[in-house]
Structures are given as C-alpha cells and as structure tokens.
Amino acid sequence: MNPRLAVTLGAAGVGALFAAGLFINGRPGGAILLVVAAILGTLTYATWERRRQGRELRLLILAAVLVIAVIKLVKG
C-alpha cells in the first residue's frame, strides 16, 4: 500500500471517529472522543522530537478533545 494512502486513510478514520464522538450524545460519545484523544496523544508523542513546528497547536487540539470528552462523560 502506498504510504501516503495509508496516512490519508488513517487521518480519515480518526476524523470519522471524532465526528462520531461529537454527534453521539452522552457517555458513548465521550468514550469515542477519549479514544481519539489517545490516538492524537500517541501521534504527538511519537513526533515530538522530529517536528517542533506546531507543537502548541497540537497540544491545544488534544486538550480541546479531552475537554469535550470529559464534558460528554460528566453530562452522561
């Protein structure tokens, strides 16, 4: 498989999970968003040393996903 295609499909998959987490109400949506946050956190950790540009934005997006997930989990 072409590496670019694999990256594109992976990004589309995470994007679809994110959209599903936003549209599903309550704890299931929050749990899906926690999975998205875990994936984003793993990718951020893996690229931390190699890509210095955009670190703050990556952390801000990760924090925003976590905040939305916690809100959905608490509201139940």
C-alpha positions, 0 to 999 in steps of 0.5 A: 500500500502506498504510504501516503494512502495509508496516512490519508486513510488513517487521518480519515478514520480518526476524523470519522471517529471524532465526528462520531464522538461529537454527534453521539450524545452522552457517555458513548460519545465521550468514550469515542472522543477519549479514544481519539484523544489517545490516538492524537496523544500517541501521534504527538508523542511519537513526533515530538522530537522530529517536528517542533513546528506546531507543537502548541497547536497540537497540544491545544487540539488534544486538550480541546478533545479531552475537554469535550470528552470529559464534558460528554462523560460528566453530562452522561 
